[in-house]
Amino acid sequence: MEWLNYLPPLMEGAWVTVQLTVYSTVLGGLISFALGIGRLASHAAIRLPSIAVIEVFRGTSLLVQLFWLYFALPILGDTLGVNLKLAPVLAGTLALSLNIGAYGAEVVRGALQAVPKPQLEAATALNFSSRQTLWRVSLPQAIPEMMPSFGNLAIQNLKDTALVSLISLGDLAFRAEQVRNFTQDSTTVYTLLLLMYFGMALVLAGLMKSLELLVGRWRHAVRH
């Protein structure tokens, strides 16, 4: 039962992973809506920057984004005479949030564009402004369609948090590597690591499914 001695440091790391997942998933969701709606904006000043951010963060590696924020950004700040050094947890949260936000933006865009055109034409006939159409017509119909994809992105985000161990943030993967280096018991440590990530993914999937059902009931209430 020597493996029981591995649990305290692993649980410490798991708590960091949970916090990082929650912070980055919530912030990433907000970024998704901002970029997804921005991409559909009629004004080029909003649409073009949104497209640029989406393409940059979808087209580059999350690991490179993480390293750039943590290692390169402070050097750029020194050159400009500005302190841009980020704490590991902040750099990790930003990298994960921007990455999931870029992918989520495409989910938002696709769901909004899938709203039936007669609904939008009816809103125009009722003299709704663009903002009123978005909030009263498009989003209530689009958000439930986004939820399964957002659930997948949230689970992927949980797994991606393992990368923050490379900037010395004491998450689950980092603590597991410390325990493995100390004990040289790779099989047990990595098996525990696998099971803990799997358990957290199951819990997160259940939470996202519950949220999906809640949003479905909200949509039904809005319709009636």
DRENPA-3360 file (N, C-alpha, C; in nm, 2 decimals, always signed):
BEGIN
1 = MEWLNYLP = +0.08/-0.12/+0.00/+0.00/+0.00/+0.00/+0.09/+0.13/+0.00 ~ +0.21/+0.11/-0.05/+0.30/+0.23/-0.05/+0.24/+0.34/-0.14 ~ +0.15/+0.30/-0.24/+0.10/+0.41/-0.32/+0.01/+0.51/-0.25 ~ -0.03/+0.47/-0.13/-0.11/+0.57/-0.05/-0.03/+0.69/-0.01 ~ +0.10/+0.67/+0.00/+0.19/+0.78/+0.04/+0.20/+0.88/-0.08 ~ +0.17/+0.83/-0.20/+0.18/+0.92/-0.31/+0.06/+1.02/-0.32 ~ -0.05/+0.98/-0.25/-0.17/+1.06/-0.27/-0.17/+1.20/-0.22 ~ -0.11/+1.23/-0.10/-0.12/+1.37/-0.06/-0.06/+1.47/-0.16;
9 = PLMEGAWV = +0.07/+1.45/-0.21/+0.12/+1.55/-0.31/+0.03/+1.55/-0.44 ~ -0.02/+1.43/-0.48/-0.10/+1.43/-0.60/-0.23/+1.50/-0.58 ~ -0.29/+1.49/-0.46/-0.41/+1.56/-0.44/-0.39/+1.71/-0.43 ~ -0.27/+1.75/-0.38/-0.24/+1.90/-0.39/-0.23/+1.95/-0.53 ~ -0.17/+1.87/-0.62/-0.16/+1.90/-0.76/-0.30/+1.90/-0.82 ~ -0.38/+1.80/-0.79/-0.51/+1.79/-0.85/-0.60/+1.92/-0.81 ~ -0.58/+1.97/-0.69/-0.66/+2.09/-0.66/-0.61/+2.21/-0.74 ~ -0.48/+2.22/-0.77/-0.44/+2.33/-0.86/-0.49/+2.31/-1.00;
17 = TVQLTVYS = -0.50/+2.18/-1.05/-0.55/+2.15/-1.18/-0.70/+2.19/-1.19 ~ -0.77/+2.16/-1.08/-0.92/+2.19/-1.08/-0.94/+2.34/-1.09 ~ -0.86/+2.42/-1.01/-0.87/+2.56/-1.01/-0.84/+2.62/-1.15 ~ -0.73/+2.57/-1.20/-0.69/+2.62/-1.33/-0.79/+2.58/-1.44 ~ -0.85/+2.47/-1.43/-0.95/+2.43/-1.53/-1.08/+2.52/-1.52 ~ -1.12/+2.54/-1.39/-1.24/+2.63/-1.37/-1.21/+2.77/-1.42 ~ -1.10/+2.83/-1.38/-1.07/+2.97/-1.42/-1.06/+2.98/-1.58 ~ -0.99/+2.89/-1.64/-0.96/+2.90/-1.78/-1.09/+2.86/-1.86;
25 = TVLGGLIS = -1.17/+2.77/-1.81/-1.29/+2.73/-1.89/-1.39/+2.85/-1.88 ~ -1.41/+2.91/-1.77/-1.50/+3.02/-1.76/-1.46/+3.14/-1.84 ~ -1.33/+3.18/-1.82/-1.28/+3.29/-1.90/-1.28/+3.26/-2.05 ~ -1.24/+3.13/-2.08/-1.24/+3.09/-2.22/-1.38/+3.10/-2.28 ~ -1.48/+3.06/-2.20/-1.62/+3.07/-2.25/-1.66/+3.22/-2.28 ~ -1.62/+3.31/-2.20/-1.65/+3.45/-2.22/-1.58/+3.50/-2.35 ~ -1.45/+3.46/-2.36/-1.37/+3.49/-2.48/-1.44/+3.43/-2.61 ~ -1.49/+3.31/-2.60/-1.56/+3.25/-2.71/-1.67/+3.33/-2.76;
33 = FALGIGRL = -1.76/+3.38/-2.67/-1.87/+3.46/-2.71/-1.83/+3.60/-2.77 ~ -1.73/+3.66/-2.70/-1.68/+3.79/-2.75/-1.62/+3.77/-2.89 ~ -1.54/+3.67/-2.91/-1.48/+3.66/-3.05/-1.58/+3.60/-3.15 ~ -1.66/+3.51/-3.11/-1.76/+3.46/-3.20/-1.86/+3.56/-3.25 ~ -1.91/+3.64/-3.16/-2.00/+3.75/-3.20/-1.93/+3.86/-3.27 ~ -1.81/+3.88/-3.23/-1.72/+3.98/-3.30/-1.70/+3.94/-3.44 ~ -1.68/+3.81/-3.47/-1.65/+3.77/-3.60/-1.76/+3.79/-3.70 ~ -1.88/+3.80/-3.64/-2.00/+3.82/-3.73/-2.04/+3.97/-3.73;
41 = ASHAAIRL = -1.97/+4.05/-3.67/-2.00/+4.20/-3.66/-2.00/+4.26/-3.80 ~ -2.08/+4.36/-3.82/-2.08/+4.42/-3.95/-1.97/+4.52/-3.97 ~ -1.92/+4.57/-3.85/-1.81/+4.67/-3.85/-1.67/+4.60/-3.86 ~ -1.59/+4.64/-3.96/-1.46/+4.57/-3.98/-1.37/+4.60/-3.87 ~ -1.39/+4.71/-3.79/-1.30/+4.74/-3.68/-1.32/+4.63/-3.57 ~ -1.43/+4.57/-3.56/-1.46/+4.47/-3.46/-1.43/+4.33/-3.53 ~ -1.48/+4.31/-3.65/-1.47/+4.18/-3.71/-1.33/+4.13/-3.74 ~ -1.24/+4.22/-3.80/-1.11/+4.19/-3.84/-1.02/+4.15/-3.72;
49 = PSIAVIEV = -1.02/+4.23/-3.61/-0.94/+4.19/-3.49/-0.98/+4.05/-3.44 ~ -1.12/+4.03/-3.44/-1.17/+3.90/-3.39/-1.12/+3.79/-3.47 ~ -1.12/+3.80/-3.60/-1.08/+3.70/-3.69/-0.93/+3.67/-3.67 ~ -0.85/+3.78/-3.65/-0.71/+3.77/-3.63/-0.67/+3.69/-3.51 ~ -0.74/+3.72/-3.40/-0.71/+3.65/-3.27/-0.75/+3.50/-3.28 ~ -0.87/+3.48/-3.34/-0.91/+3.34/-3.36/-0.81/+3.26/-3.44 ~ -0.77/+3.32/-3.55/-0.68/+3.24/-3.64/-0.54/+3.22/-3.58 ~ -0.49/+3.32/-3.50/-0.36/+3.31/-3.44/-0.36/+3.20/-3.33;
57 = FRGTSLLV = -0.46/+3.20/-3.25/-0.47/+3.10/-3.14/-0.51/+2.96/-3.18 ~ -0.58/+2.95/-3.29/-0.62/+2.82/-3.35/-0.50/+2.77/-3.43 ~ -0.42/+2.86/-3.49/-0.32/+2.81/-3.58/-0.18/+2.79/-3.52 ~ -0.17/+2.81/-3.39/-0.04/+2.79/-3.33/-0.06/+2.70/-3.21 ~ +0.05/+2.64/-3.17/+0.05/+2.54/-3.06/+0.02/+2.60/-2.93 ~ -0.06/+2.54/-2.85/-0.09/+2.58/-2.71/+0.04/+2.59/-2.63 ~ +0.13/+2.49/-2.65/+0.26/+2.49/-2.58/+0.34/+2.62/-2.61 ~ +0.34/+2.65/-2.74/+0.42/+2.77/-2.78/+0.35/+2.90/-2.73;
65 = QLFWLYFA = +0.22/+2.90/-2.72/+0.15/+3.02/-2.66/+0.18/+3.03/-2.52 ~ +0.19/+2.92/-2.45/+0.22/+2.92/-2.30/+0.36/+2.97/-2.28 ~ +0.46/+2.92/-2.36/+0.60/+2.96/-2.34/+0.61/+3.11/-2.38 ~ +0.54/+3.15/-2.48/+0.55/+3.29/-2.52/+0.50/+3.39/-2.41 ~ +0.39/+3.35/-2.35/+0.33/+3.44/-2.24/+0.42/+3.44/-2.12 ~ +0.48/+3.32/-2.09/+0.56/+3.31/-1.97/+0.71/+3.35/-1.99 ~ +0.77/+3.32/-2.10/+0.91/+3.35/-2.12/+0.94/+3.47/-2.21 ~ +0.86/+3.48/-2.32/+0.89/+3.58/-2.42/+0.83/+3.72/-2.38;
73 = LPILGDTL = +0.71/+3.72/-2.33/+0.64/+3.84/-2.30/+0.72/+3.93/-2.20 ~ +0.77/+3.87/-2.09/+0.85/+3.96/-2.00/+0.97/+4.02/-2.07 ~ +1.04/+3.95/-2.16/+1.15/+4.01/-2.23/+1.11/+4.12/-2.32 ~ +0.99/+4.10/-2.39/+0.94/+4.21/-2.47/+0.90/+4.33/-2.38 ~ +0.85/+4.30/-2.26/+0.82/+4.41/-2.17/+0.94/+4.49/-2.12 ~ +1.05/+4.42/-2.10/+1.18/+4.48/-2.06/+1.23/+4.57/-2.17 ~ +1.21/+4.53/-2.30/+1.25/+4.61/-2.41/+1.17/+4.74/-2.42 ~ +1.04/+4.73/-2.38/+0.95/+4.84/-2.39/+0.95/+4.92/-2.26;
81 = GVNLKLAP = +1.03/+4.88/-2.16/+1.03/+4.94/-2.03/+0.90/+4.92/-1.95 ~ +0.84/+4.81/-1.97/+0.71/+4.78/-1.90/+0.73/+4.64/-1.83 ~ +0.68/+4.63/-1.71/+0.68/+4.50/-1.64/+0.57/+4.41/-1.69 ~ +0.60/+4.31/-1.77/+0.50/+4.22/-1.83/+0.52/+4.08/-1.78 ~ +0.59/+4.06/-1.67/+0.61/+3.93/-1.61/+0.49/+3.88/-1.55 ~ +0.45/+3.76/-1.59/+0.32/+3.69/-1.54/+0.36/+3.58/-1.44 ~ +0.28/+3.57/-1.34/+0.29/+3.46/-1.25/+0.25/+3.33/-1.32 ~ +0.31/+3.21/-1.29/+0.28/+3.09/-1.36/+0.13/+3.06/-1.37;
89 = VLAGTLAL = +0.05/+3.08/-1.27/-0.09/+3.05/-1.27/-0.16/+3.15/-1.37 ~ -0.12/+3.27/-1.37/-0.18/+3.37/-1.46/-0.14/+3.34/-1.61 ~ -0.02/+3.31/-1.63/+0.03/+3.27/-1.77/-0.05/+3.15/-1.82 ~ -0.06/+3.05/-1.73/-0.13/+2.92/-1.76/-0.28/+2.95/-1.79 ~ -0.34/+3.03/-1.71/-0.48/+3.06/-1.73/-0.51/+3.13/-1.85 ~ -0.42/+3.23/-1.88/-0.44/+3.31/-2.01/-0.42/+3.23/-2.13 ~ -0.31/+3.14/-2.13/-0.29/+3.06/-2.25/-0.40/+2.96/-2.27 ~ -0.45/+2.90/-2.17/-0.56/+2.80/-2.18/-0.69/+2.87/-2.23;
97 = SLNIGAYG = -0.71/+2.99/-2.17/-0.84/+3.06/-2.19/-0.84/+3.11/-2.34 ~ -0.73/+3.17/-2.38/-0.73/+3.22/-2.52/-0.73/+3.10/-2.62 ~ -0.67/+2.99/-2.59/-0.68/+2.88/-2.68/-0.82/+2.82/-2.69 ~ -0.88/+2.79/-2.58/-1.02/+2.74/-2.58/-1.11/+2.84/-2.63 ~ -1.09/+2.97/-2.61/-1.17/+3.08/-2.66/-1.17/+3.08/-2.81 ~ -1.05/+3.06/-2.87/-1.05/+3.07/-3.01/-1.12/+2.95/-3.08 ~ -1.11/+2.84/-3.02/-1.19/+2.72/-3.08/-1.34/+2.74/-3.04 ~ -1.37/+2.79/-2.92/-1.51/+2.81/-2.89/-1.57/+2.92/-2.97;
105 = AEVVRGAL = -1.50/+3.01/-3.02/-1.55/+3.12/-3.10/-1.61/+3.06/-3.23 ~ -1.55/+2.96/-3.29/-1.60/+2.90/-3.41/-1.73/+2.82/-3.38 ~ -1.74/+2.77/-3.26/-1.87/+2.70/-3.21/-1.98/+2.81/-3.20 ~ -1.95/+2.92/-3.14/-2.05/+3.03/-3.13/-2.09/+3.08/-3.27 ~ -1.99/+3.10/-3.35/-2.02/+3.15/-3.49/-2.11/+3.06/-3.56 ~ -2.08/+2.93/-3.56/-2.16/+2.83/-3.63/-2.30/+2.82/-3.58 ~ -2.32/+2.82/-3.45/-2.45/+2.81/-3.39/-2.53/+2.94/-3.42 ~ -2.47/+3.05/-3.42/-2.55/+3.18/-3.45/-2.59/+3.18/-3.60;
113 = QAVPKPQL = -2.50/+3.13/-3.68/-2.53/+3.13/-3.83/-2.64/+3.02/-3.86 ~ -2.66/+2.92/-3.77/-2.75/+2.82/-3.79/-2.90/+2.86/-3.75 ~ -2.91/+2.97/-3.69/-3.05/+3.02/-3.65/-3.13/+3.04/-3.78 ~ -3.24/+2.98/-3.79/-3.32/+2.99/-3.92/-3.35/+3.14/-3.96 ~ -3.33/+3.16/-4.09/-3.34/+3.30/-4.14/-3.48/+3.36/-4.12 ~ -3.59/+3.27/-4.13/-3.72/+3.33/-4.10/-3.73/+3.40/-3.96 ~ -3.66/+3.34/-3.87/-3.66/+3.40/-3.73/-3.60/+3.54/-3.73 ~ -3.49/+3.55/-3.81/-3.42/+3.68/-3.81/-3.51/+3.78/-3.89;
121 = EAATALNF = -3.57/+3.73/-4.00/-3.66/+3.82/-4.08/-3.78/+3.87/-3.99 ~ -3.83/+3.78/-3.91/-3.94/+3.82/-3.82/-3.89/+3.93/-3.72 ~ -3.77/+3.91/-3.67/-3.72/+4.01/-3.58/-3.70/+4.15/-3.65 ~ -3.66/+4.14/-3.78/-3.65/+4.27/-3.85/-3.79/+4.33/-3.88 ~ -3.89/+4.24/-3.90/-4.02/+4.29/-3.93/-4.08/+4.36/-3.80 ~ -4.03/+4.31/-3.68/-4.08/+4.37/-3.56/-4.00/+4.49/-3.52 ~ -3.91/+4.53/-3.61/-3.82/+4.65/-3.58/-3.73/+4.63/-3.47 ~ -3.68/+4.51/-3.45/-3.57/+4.48/-3.35/-3.44/+4.54/-3.40;
129 = SSRQTLWR = -3.37/+4.60/-3.31/-3.23/+4.64/-3.34/-3.14/+4.51/-3.35 ~ -3.02/+4.53/-3.40/-2.93/+4.42/-3.41/-2.90/+4.35/-3.27 ~ -2.89/+4.44/-3.17/-2.86/+4.39/-3.03/-2.98/+4.32/-2.98 ~ -3.10/+4.37/-3.00/-3.22/+4.30/-2.96/-3.24/+4.16/-3.03 ~ -3.21/+4.16/-3.16/-3.22/+4.03/-3.23/-3.12/+3.93/-3.17 ~ -3.00/+3.98/-3.14/-2.90/+3.89/-3.09/-2.95/+3.83/-2.95 ~ -2.99/+3.92/-2.86/-3.02/+3.87/-2.73/-3.16/+3.80/-2.72 ~ -3.25/+3.84/-2.80/-3.39/+3.79/-2.78/-3.42/+3.67/-2.88;
137 = VSLPQAIP = -3.35/+3.67/-2.99/-3.38/+3.57/-3.09/-3.26/+3.47/-3.11 ~ -3.14/+3.52/-3.15/-3.03/+3.43/-3.19/-2.98/+3.35/-3.07 ~ -2.94/+3.42/-2.96/-2.87/+3.35/-2.86/-2.96/+3.25/-2.79 ~ -3.09/+3.28/-2.76/-3.17/+3.17/-2.69/-3.18/+3.05/-2.78 ~ -3.17/+3.06/-2.91/-3.18/+2.94/-2.99/-3.04/+2.88/-3.01 ~ -2.93/+2.96/-3.01/-2.80/+2.91/-3.05/-2.73/+2.84/-2.93 ~ -2.75/+2.90/-2.81/-2.67/+2.85/-2.69/-2.70/+2.70/-2.67 ~ -2.82/+2.65/-2.67/-2.83/+2.51/-2.65/-2.76/+2.42/-2.75;
145 = EMMPSFGN = -2.75/+2.47/-2.87/-2.68/+2.40/-2.98/-2.53/+2.40/-2.95 ~ -2.48/+2.50/-2.88/-2.34/+2.51/-2.85/-2.29/+2.41/-2.74 ~ -2.38/+2.37/-2.65/-2.34/+2.31/-2.53/-2.27/+2.18/-2.55 ~ -2.31/+2.09/-2.64/-2.23/+1.96/-2.65/-2.08/+1.99/-2.69 ~ -2.06/+2.09/-2.78/-1.93/+2.12/-2.83/-1.85/+2.19/-2.72 ~ -1.91/+2.27/-2.64/-1.85/+2.34/-2.53/-1.81/+2.23/-2.42 ~ -1.89/+2.13/-2.40/-1.86/+2.02/-2.31/-1.73/+1.95/-2.35 ~ -1.72/+1.92/-2.48/-1.59/+1.86/-2.53/-1.47/+1.95/-2.52;
153 = LAIQNLKD = -1.49/+2.08/-2.54/-1.38/+2.18/-2.52/-1.34/+2.18/-2.38 ~ -1.43/+2.18/-2.29/-1.40/+2.19/-2.14/-1.32/+2.07/-2.10 ~ -1.35/+1.95/-2.15/-1.27/+1.83/-2.12/-1.14/+1.83/-2.18 ~ -1.13/+1.88/-2.30/-1.00/+1.90/-2.37/-0.91/+2.00/-2.29 ~ -0.98/+2.10/-2.24/-0.91/+2.20/-2.16/-0.85/+2.14/-2.03 ~ -0.93/+2.06/-1.97/-0.88/+1.99/-1.85/-0.75/+1.91/-1.88 ~ -0.75/+1.84/-1.99/-0.63/+1.76/-2.03/-0.51/+1.85/-2.07 ~ -0.54/+1.96/-2.13/-0.44/+2.05/-2.17/-0.37/+2.12/-2.05;
161 = TALVSLIS = -0.43/+2.12/-1.93/-0.37/+2.18/-1.82/-0.24/+2.12/-1.78 ~ -0.22/+1.99/-1.82/-0.09/+1.92/-1.79/+0.03/+2.00/-1.85 ~ +0.01/+2.08/-1.95/+0.12/+2.15/-2.01/+0.18/+2.26/-1.92 ~ +0.10/+2.31/-1.82/+0.15/+2.41/-1.73/+0.26/+2.36/-1.64 ~ +0.27/+2.23/-1.63/+0.38/+2.18/-1.55/+0.52/+2.22/-1.61 ~ +0.52/+2.25/-1.73/+0.64/+2.29/-1.80/+0.69/+2.43/-1.76 ~ +0.60/+2.51/-1.70/+0.65/+2.64/-1.65/+0.65/+2.64/-1.49 ~ +0.67/+2.51/-1.44/+0.69/+2.49/-1.30/+0.57/+2.53/-1.21;
169 = LGDLAFRA = +0.45/+2.52/-1.27/+0.33/+2.54/-1.19/+0.29/+2.40/-1.13 ~ +0.27/+2.40/-1.00/+0.25/+2.27/-0.93/+0.12/+2.21/-0.94 ~ +0.08/+2.18/-1.07/-0.04/+2.11/-1.10/-0.03/+1.96/-1.08 ~ -0.13/+1.88/-1.12/-0.12/+1.74/-1.10/-0.01/+1.67/-1.17 ~ +0.02/+1.71/-1.30/+0.12/+1.65/-1.37/+0.26/+1.68/-1.31 ~ +0.28/+1.81/-1.26/+0.40/+1.85/-1.20/+0.43/+1.77/-1.08 ~ +0.33/+1.76/-0.99/+0.35/+1.68/-0.87/+0.37/+1.53/-0.89 ~ +0.31/+1.48/-0.99/+0.33/+1.34/-1.03/+0.48/+1.32/-1.07;
177 = EQVRNFTQ = +0.53/+1.41/-1.15/+0.67/+1.40/-1.19/+0.76/+1.41/-1.08 ~ +0.73/+1.50/-0.98/+0.82/+1.51/-0.86/+0.82/+1.37/-0.78 ~ +0.70/+1.32/-0.77/+0.69/+1.19/-0.69/+0.76/+1.08/-0.77 ~ +0.75/+1.08/-0.90/+0.81/+0.97/-0.98/+0.97/+0.99/-0.97 ~ +1.02/+1.11/-0.98/+1.16/+1.13/-0.97/+1.21/+1.09/-0.83 ~ +1.13/+1.11/-0.73/+1.18/+1.07/-0.59/+1.17/+0.92/-0.57 ~ +1.07/+0.86/-0.62/+1.04/+0.72/-0.59/+1.09/+0.62/-0.70 ~ +1.11/+0.67/-0.82/+1.14/+0.59/-0.94/+1.03/+0.48/-0.96;
185 = DSTTVYTL = +0.91/+0.50/-0.91/+0.80/+0.41/-0.93/+0.71/+0.46/-1.04 ~ +0.76/+0.45/-1.16/+0.69/+0.51/-1.28/+0.55/+0.45/-1.30 ~ +0.55/+0.32/-1.29/+0.42/+0.25/-1.32/+0.31/+0.29/-1.23 ~ +0.33/+0.29/-1.10/+0.23/+0.33/-1.00/+0.19/+0.47/-1.02 ~ +0.29/+0.56/-1.02/+0.26/+0.70/-1.03/+0.18/+0.74/-1.15 ~ +0.23/+0.69/-1.27/+0.16/+0.73/-1.39/+0.02/+0.66/-1.40 ~ +0.00/+0.55/-1.34/-0.13/+0.48/-1.33/-0.22/+0.57/-1.25 ~ -0.18/+0.61/-1.13/-0.26/+0.70/-1.05/-0.29/+0.83/-1.12;
193 = LLLMYFGM = -0.19/+0.88/-1.19/-0.21/+1.01/-1.27/-0.32/+0.99/-1.37 ~ -0.31/+0.88/-1.45/-0.41/+0.85/-1.55/-0.55/+0.84/-1.49 ~ -0.56/+0.77/-1.38/-0.69/+0.75/-1.31/-0.75/+0.88/-1.26 ~ -0.66/+0.96/-1.21/-0.71/+1.09/-1.15/-0.76/+1.18/-1.26 ~ -0.69/+1.19/-1.37/-0.74/+1.27/-1.48/-0.87/+1.22/-1.54 ~ -0.88/+1.08/-1.54/-1.00/+1.02/-1.59/-1.12/+1.05/-1.50 ~ -1.09/+1.05/-1.37/-1.20/+1.08/-1.27/-1.24/+1.22/-1.28 ~ -1.15/+1.31/-1.30/-1.18/+1.45/-1.31/-1.26/+1.48/-1.44;
201 = ALVLAGLM = -1.22/+1.41/-1.55/-1.29/+1.43/-1.67/-1.43/+1.38/-1.66 ~ -1.45/+1.27/-1.59/-1.59/+1.21/-1.58/-1.68/+1.31/-1.50 ~ -1.62/+1.37/-1.39/-1.70/+1.47/-1.31/-1.73/+1.59/-1.40 ~ -1.63/+1.64/-1.47/-1.65/+1.76/-1.56/-1.76/+1.73/-1.67 ~ -1.75/+1.61/-1.72/-1.85/+1.57/-1.83/-1.99/+1.57/-1.77 ~ -2.00/+1.52/-1.64/-2.13/+1.52/-1.58/-2.18/+1.66/-1.55 ~ -2.09/+1.75/-1.51/-2.13/+1.89/-1.48/-2.18/+1.96/-1.61 ~ -2.10/+1.93/-1.72/-2.14/+1.99/-1.84/-2.27/+1.94/-1.90;
209 = KSLELLVG = -2.30/+1.81/-1.87/-2.43/+1.75/-1.92/-2.54/+1.81/-1.84 ~ -2.52/+1.83/-1.71/-2.62/+1.90/-1.62/-2.65/+2.04/-1.67 ~ -2.54/+2.11/-1.71/-2.56/+2.25/-1.76/-2.63/+2.25/-1.89 ~ -2.60/+2.15/-1.97/-2.67/+2.14/-2.10/-2.82/+2.12/-2.08 ~ -2.86/+2.03/-1.98/-3.00/+2.01/-1.96/-3.06/+2.14/-1.90 ~ -2.99/+2.21/-1.82/-3.04/+2.33/-1.76/-3.07/+2.44/-1.87 ~ -2.97/+2.45/-1.96/-2.99/+2.54/-2.07/-3.10/+2.50/-2.16 ~ -3.12/+2.37/-2.18/-3.24/+2.33/-2.26/-3.37/+2.37/-2.20;
217 = RWRHAVRH = -3.38/+2.36/-2.06/-3.50/+2.40/-1.99/-3.52/+2.55/-2.00 ~ -3.41/+2.63/-2.00/-3.41/+2.77/-2.01/-3.47/+2.81/-2.15 ~ -3.42/+2.74/-2.25/-3.47/+2.76/-2.39/-3.62/+2.74/-2.40 ~ -3.66/+2.63/-2.34/-3.80/+2.60/-2.34/-3.89/+2.71/-2.27 ~ -3.83/+2.76/-2.16/-3.90/+2.86/-2.09/-3.91/+2.99/-2.17 ~ -3.80/+3.02/-2.24/-3.79/+3.14/-2.32/-3.90/+3.14/-2.43 ~ -3.91/+3.02/-2.49/-4.00/+3.00/-2.60/-4.15/+3.02/-2.56 ~ -4.18/+2.98/-2.43/-4.31/+2.98/-2.39/-4.34/+3.10/-2.29;
% end
